[in-house]
Amino acid sequence: MIPLEVVDKNFNTNRQDNWWFEPTVFAIAFITFAIYSLSVVLFDFDAGRAASAPNLAGTHYNSPFYGPDPGFIFPFGLPFAFFTLWAPFGFRGTCYYMRRVYYRSIFPVITTHGPPACAVDGMKAFKGKYKGENAFPWILNNFHRYFLYAAMLLAIFHWYEAFNSTRFTEGIGIGIGTMLAFIDAVFLTLYIITCHAFRHLFGGGVDRQGSFTNKIWSKISKLNVHHGKFFWASLISIWAWDLYIRLLSYGIVSDYRVIF
Ligand code: FES
């Protein structure tokens, strides 16, 4: 039996297990993904689009970070995708599950209000800086339900790109890229429909026992317990699809496909 008393010093605890493993892995994955997505949008834009990457010619493979891509380039060379990043970042950044991730993995090193795990103390160095979700910027988390609508639109774009990826110069087919695009669309959809705010649309605060919406709410509620898994599955599948496009684009791998 692990004693659970908290000792009042930085990250002190009597826990004997590797409590630090999960928050550390989550922090590395989250920060790496944020740097990767910003970098490809800002500095490697053309390599992710069939219209501008020679090695993608003959396909309709487009990076999931760019959809919808009207091809606009704004002043200072900033691509349109830079201005649409707010939607996925806003949705994921205010996600209830995501909050748990950064409250446990990143906050503990900058505030006292983010113990990284049960019965583990936070750091004391920055005591008093955190004001909860009552002050900027964390009060913006309350906009999650509105980011949901933007995310639903994004899901439509991802499905569009998935079906678009079945089109090749030789005809309709399925390539490795197509499969990755559909996996991405499926996991993004599962991530969105298991969102707490989405679930609330069908059952929140209203007595609808036995109604159609109540049945949907019950089904979503069963899936909702897996929301965290869908969060990571969706993040990894977006990453995989984008990375694959870039490997193709740079001629590092070849696409295998079947044309019907
Ligand atoms: S709670 Fe995670 S996306 Fe809404």
Boltz pocket constraint, residues with backbone or C-beta under 6 A from the ligand:
constraints:
  - pocket:
      binder: B
      contacts: [[A, 91], [A, 94], [A, 95], [A, 96], [A, 97], [A, 98], [A, 144], [A, 191], [A, 192], [A, 194], [A, 195], [A, 196], [A, 197], [A, 198], [A, 227]]
      max_distance: 6.0
